[in-house]
Amino acid sequence: MNQSFYSFVQTFRGGGKHDEKSMFAEAAFHDHSFPKQSTDFHILSRYIEEKADEEMSARVFDELWYLYELKYN
């Protein structure tokens, strides 16, 4: 995968407060410690689980990761 997960997620920004993927993207954008260059599921998943942020839920991460893999794998 050439594009980082973070870059992919940022394509969901601007969707509004009722769109969970958009909220995840906004939260990742404002999180300065988010692993922005990573394409590794395990690194990203661990970060999301340890972060335990409402706006970056594991469920939404899994949905976004699935879409990411469809596009870049």
Backbone as JSON Lines, residues from 0, in Angstrom:
{"i":0,"aa":"M","n":[0.85,-1.18,0.0],"ca":[0.0,0.0,0.0],"c":[0.89,1.24,0.0]}
{"i":1,"aa":"N","n":[0.68,2.07,-0.96],"ca":[1.52,3.25,-1.1],"c":[1.06,4.41,-0.23]}
{"i":2,"aa":"Q","n":[-0.21,4.64,-0.2],"ca":[-0.74,5.77,0.58],"c":[-0.91,5.35,2.04]}
{"i":3,"aa":"S","n":[-0.56,6.24,2.94],"ca":[-0.72,5.93,4.36],"c":[-2.22,5.87,4.7]}
{"i":4,"aa":"F","n":[-2.51,5.14,5.76],"ca":[-3.9,5.05,6.23],"c":[-4.42,6.44,6.58]}
{"i":5,"aa":"Y","n":[-3.58,7.22,7.23],"ca":[-3.96,8.58,7.62],"c":[-4.38,9.41,6.4]}
{"i":6,"aa":"S","n":[-3.6,9.36,5.34],"ca":[-3.94,10.12,4.13],"c":[-5.27,9.66,3.55]}
{"i":7,"aa":"F","n":[-5.49,8.36,3.56],"ca":[-6.77,7.82,3.08],"c":[-7.92,8.33,3.95]}
{"i":8,"aa":"V","n":[-7.75,8.26,5.25],"ca":[-8.81,8.68,6.17],"c":[-9.15,10.16,6.0]}
{"i":9,"aa":"Q","n":[-8.16,10.97,5.68],"ca":[-8.4,12.4,5.54],"c":[-9.34,12.73,4.38]}
{"i":10,"aa":"T","n":[-9.53,11.79,3.47],"ca":[-10.49,12.01,2.37],"c":[-11.92,12.02,2.88]}
{"i":11,"aa":"F","n":[-12.14,11.6,4.12],"ca":[-13.48,11.57,4.72],"c":[-13.81,12.83,5.51]}
{"i":12,"aa":"R","n":[-12.84,13.74,5.62],"ca":[-13.09,14.98,6.39],"c":[-14.19,15.81,5.74]}
{"i":13,"aa":"G","n":[-14.93,16.52,6.56],"ca":[-15.94,17.44,6.06],"c":[-17.32,16.83,5.86]}
{"i":14,"aa":"G","n":[-17.52,15.62,6.33],"ca":[-18.79,14.94,6.14],"c":[-19.86,15.31,7.15]}
{"i":15,"aa":"G","n":[-19.51,16.04,8.17],"ca":[-20.51,16.46,9.15],"c":[-20.42,15.71,10.46]}
{"i":16,"aa":"K","n":[-21.13,16.23,11.44],"ca":[-21.06,15.68,12.81],"c":[-21.81,14.36,12.98]}
{"i":17,"aa":"H","n":[-22.61,13.99,12.0],"ca":[-23.37,12.73,12.13],"c":[-22.73,11.6,11.32]}
{"i":18,"aa":"D","n":[-21.65,11.89,10.65],"ca":[-20.94,10.9,9.86],"c":[-19.74,10.41,10.67]}
{"i":19,"aa":"E","n":[-19.79,9.15,11.11],"ca":[-18.75,8.61,11.99],"c":[-17.37,8.59,11.33]}
{"i":20,"aa":"K","n":[-17.32,8.31,10.04],"ca":[-16.03,8.28,9.35],"c":[-15.43,9.69,9.29]}
{"i":21,"aa":"S","n":[-16.28,10.66,9.08],"ca":[-15.83,12.05,9.06],"c":[-15.34,12.48,10.44]}
{"i":22,"aa":"M","n":[-16.05,12.08,11.47],"ca":[-15.65,12.41,12.84],"c":[-14.31,11.75,13.17]}
{"i":23,"aa":"F","n":[-14.12,10.51,12.71],"ca":[-12.85,9.81,12.92],"c":[-11.72,10.58,12.23]}
{"i":24,"aa":"A","n":[-11.97,11.0,10.98],"ca":[-10.96,11.74,10.22],"c":[-10.59,13.06,10.9]}
{"i":25,"aa":"E","n":[-11.59,13.76,11.41],"ca":[-11.32,15.03,12.11],"c":[-10.5,14.78,13.37]}
{"i":26,"aa":"A","n":[-10.86,13.74,14.12],"ca":[-10.13,13.43,15.35],"c":[-8.68,13.05,15.04]}
{"i":27,"aa":"A","n":[-8.47,12.26,13.99],"ca":[-7.11,11.89,13.59],"c":[-6.32,13.12,13.16]}
{"i":28,"aa":"F","n":[-6.97,14.03,12.46],"ca":[-6.33,15.26,12.01],"c":[-5.82,16.1,13.19]}
{"i":29,"aa":"H","n":[-6.62,16.15,14.24],"ca":[-6.27,16.97,15.41],"c":[-5.37,16.24,16.41]}
{"i":30,"aa":"D","n":[-5.17,14.95,16.2],"ca":[-4.33,14.14,17.09],"c":[-2.89,14.15,16.56]}
{"i":31,"aa":"H","n":[-2.05,14.94,17.19],"ca":[-0.68,15.11,16.71],"c":[0.19,13.87,16.9]}
{"i":32,"aa":"S","n":[-0.27,12.91,17.68],"ca":[0.53,11.7,17.87],"c":[0.04,10.53,17.01]}
{"i":33,"aa":"F","n":[-0.99,10.76,16.18],"ca":[-1.49,9.71,15.3],"c":[-0.36,9.26,14.37]}
{"i":34,"aa":"P","n":[-0.2,7.95,14.17],"ca":[0.88,7.45,13.3],"c":[0.59,7.74,11.81]}
{"i":35,"aa":"K","n":[0.88,8.94,11.4],"ca":[0.46,9.46,10.09],"c":[1.1,8.76,8.89]}
{"i":36,"aa":"Q","n":[2.26,8.19,9.05],"ca":[2.93,7.55,7.91],"c":[2.67,6.05,7.83]}
{"i":37,"aa":"S","n":[1.98,5.5,8.8],"ca":[1.83,4.05,8.89],"c":[0.85,3.48,7.87]}
{"i":38,"aa":"T","n":[1.22,2.29,7.39],"ca":[0.33,1.48,6.56],"c":[0.12,0.11,7.21]}
{"i":39,"aa":"D","n":[0.58,-0.02,8.44],"ca":[0.57,-1.29,9.16],"c":[-0.66,-1.41,10.06]}
{"i":40,"aa":"F","n":[-1.46,-2.43,9.81],"ca":[-2.69,-2.62,10.57],"c":[-2.43,-2.73,12.07]}
{"i":41,"aa":"H","n":[-1.42,-3.5,12.44],"ca":[-1.17,-3.76,13.87],"c":[-0.74,-2.5,14.62]}
{"i":42,"aa":"I","n":[0.09,-1.69,14.0],"ca":[0.5,-0.44,14.63],"c":[-0.71,0.48,14.81]}
{"i":43,"aa":"L","n":[-1.48,0.61,13.76],"ca":[-2.64,1.5,13.81],"c":[-3.71,0.98,14.77]}
{"i":44,"aa":"S","n":[-3.98,-0.3,14.71],"ca":[-4.99,-0.9,15.58],"c":[-4.62,-0.74,17.05]}
{"i":45,"aa":"R","n":[-3.37,-0.99,17.37],"ca":[-2.9,-0.84,18.75],"c":[-3.06,0.62,19.2]}
{"i":46,"aa":"Y","n":[-2.7,1.54,18.32],"ca":[-2.83,2.96,18.66],"c":[-4.29,3.3,18.97]}
{"i":47,"aa":"I","n":[-5.19,2.86,18.11],"ca":[-6.62,3.14,18.3],"c":[-7.12,2.52,19.6]}
{"i":48,"aa":"E","n":[-6.75,1.28,19.87],"ca":[-7.19,0.62,21.1],"c":[-6.65,1.32,22.35]}
{"i":49,"aa":"E","n":[-5.41,1.74,22.31],"ca":[-4.82,2.41,23.47],"c":[-5.34,3.84,23.62]}
{"i":50,"aa":"K","n":[-5.64,4.47,22.53],"ca":[-6.15,5.85,22.54],"c":[-7.54,5.88,23.19]}
{"i":51,"aa":"A","n":[-8.38,4.93,22.81],"ca":[-9.74,4.79,23.36],"c":[-10.52,6.1,23.31]}
{"i":52,"aa":"D","n":[-10.44,6.8,22.2],"ca":[-11.14,8.05,21.98],"c":[-12.51,7.75,21.38]}
{"i":53,"aa":"E","n":[-13.54,8.41,21.86],"ca":[-14.89,8.2,21.34],"c":[-14.97,8.44,19.84]}
{"i":54,"aa":"E","n":[-14.27,9.44,19.37],"ca":[-14.36,9.81,17.95],"c":[-13.46,8.95,17.07]}
{"i":55,"aa":"M","n":[-12.57,8.19,17.67],"ca":[-11.75,7.25,16.91],"c":[-12.0,5.84,17.45]}
{"i":56,"aa":"S","n":[-13.21,5.38,17.28],"ca":[-13.58,4.07,17.82],"c":[-12.99,2.94,16.99]}
{"i":57,"aa":"A","n":[-12.8,1.81,17.63],"ca":[-12.26,0.64,16.96],"c":[-13.21,0.17,15.86]}
{"i":58,"aa":"R","n":[-14.48,0.28,16.07],"ca":[-15.47,-0.15,15.07],"c":[-15.34,0.67,13.8]}
{"i":59,"aa":"V","n":[-15.23,1.98,13.93],"ca":[-15.09,2.84,12.76],"c":[-13.72,2.62,12.11]}
{"i":60,"aa":"F","n":[-12.7,2.42,12.92],"ca":[-11.38,2.1,12.38],"c":[-11.46,0.85,11.51]}
{"i":61,"aa":"D","n":[-12.14,-0.19,12.0],"ca":[-12.26,-1.43,11.22],"c":[-12.98,-1.19,9.9]}
{"i":62,"aa":"E","n":[-14.02,-0.37,9.91],"ca":[-14.72,-0.05,8.66],"c":[-13.81,0.7,7.7]}
{"i":63,"aa":"L","n":[-13.07,1.67,8.21],"ca":[-12.16,2.44,7.36],"c":[-11.01,1.57,6.85]}
{"i":64,"aa":"W","n":[-10.5,0.69,7.7],"ca":[-9.42,-0.19,7.27],"c":[-9.89,-1.1,6.14]}
{"i":65,"aa":"Y","n":[-11.1,-1.61,6.25],"ca":[-11.67,-2.46,5.2],"c":[-11.71,-1.69,3.87]}
{"i":66,"aa":"L","n":[-12.18,-0.45,3.9],"ca":[-12.25,0.37,2.69],"c":[-10.84,0.68,2.16]}
{"i":67,"aa":"Y","n":[-9.92,0.92,3.06],"ca":[-8.53,1.19,2.71],"c":[-7.93,-0.01,1.98]}
{"i":68,"aa":"E","n":[-8.14,-1.2,2.52],"ca":[-7.62,-2.4,1.88],"c":[-8.26,-2.64,0.51]}
{"i":69,"aa":"L","n":[-9.56,-2.38,0.39],"ca":[-10.21,-2.55,-0.9],"c":[-9.58,-1.64,-1.95]}
{"i":70,"aa":"K","n":[-9.25,-0.45,-1.56],"ca":[-8.72,0.53,-2.5],"c":[-7.24,0.29,-2.83]}
{"i":71,"aa":"Y","n":[-6.45,-0.13,-1.86],"ca":[-5.0,-0.17,-2.05],"c":[-4.39,-1.56,-2.02]}
{"i":72,"aa":"N","n":[-5.16,-2.57,-1.88],"ca":[-4.58,-3.91,-1.8],"c":[-4.89,-4.72,-3.03]}
